[in-house]
Amino acid sequence: MKRLLLVLVIVLAITVLGTTKVRIGVTPIPFVDILEFIRPELEEAGIDLEIVVFSDYVLPNLALSSGELDANFFQHIQYLKSFTAQRGIKGLVASVNMLIAPMGFYMKKPYEELKKGDKIALPNDPTNETRALLLLHNNGLITLKDPTKADMTIRDVQENPKGIVLVEMEAGFVPRVFKEDATVAGAVINTNYALSIGLNSQKDATFFEGKDSPYANYIVVREKDVDSNWLAVLAEIITRDEVREFILEKFEGSIVPTF
């Protein structure tokens, strides 16, 4: 039945749209892989997909807001709300609930060997830093003053029994610093960036978020496009069972589909 509905949607889309160019901004893994997987069916449906790859979490929302993109696919709702509130951006809407990418804590040496002064890198944007600190708190590495607080920073750490040094930086820099800086013993890394340097949270992380994480990643569009034909077609194609199976197999459980 769902396949029949998909065929009908595609036929309608081709009739109504002809060929529509859609520019989607992403950070690399897993978002590029998923969009490339569905590209042939998008083309059949009259959608000419252009994937625009960004190396950070800042530019995709700016580009979407300015009209340079039609959608972006890289973020959870908490980040979207925080970023747009800080920047005074209005009219961006989370439209298609796609996946959870559990954040992980990665180390270059055994956990038991962590010592005073060891550096731990973590993202510095409000939602992902809060998420990272909660991961460390929930696994006993630090204790937070108030784990229920929103938008935490390292100033919210109450106890740090191992005496580690928490180093805040832009999320996109964390994997490179972890990989290349010999003075950094560990890092809390967003899964898309971890995958980009060959790390899988399920296999390589010392500990990671549970699969019940509330940080689901969405396709985000401008409010004016929420009811657009091209988005309806994209949403139908990208949430097929075949896409779910592709995600689970390709990323070996480190990416959890939410559809």
Protein Blocks (a to p, Z undefined) as FASTA:
>chain_A
ZZmmmmmmmmmmmmmnopadddddddfbfklmmmmmmmmmmmmnopacdddddfbfklmm
mmmmnopambdcfbafklmmmmmmmnopghiacfbdfbdcddddddfbdfklpcehiacd
ddfbfklmmmmmmmmmmnopaccfblmbghiafklpfbdfkopacddddfklmmmmmmmm
mkbmbdcddfklmmmnopafklmpmbdcdfkbcbbcdddddfklmmgmklmmmmmmmmgf
klmmmmmmmnnopaccfZZ
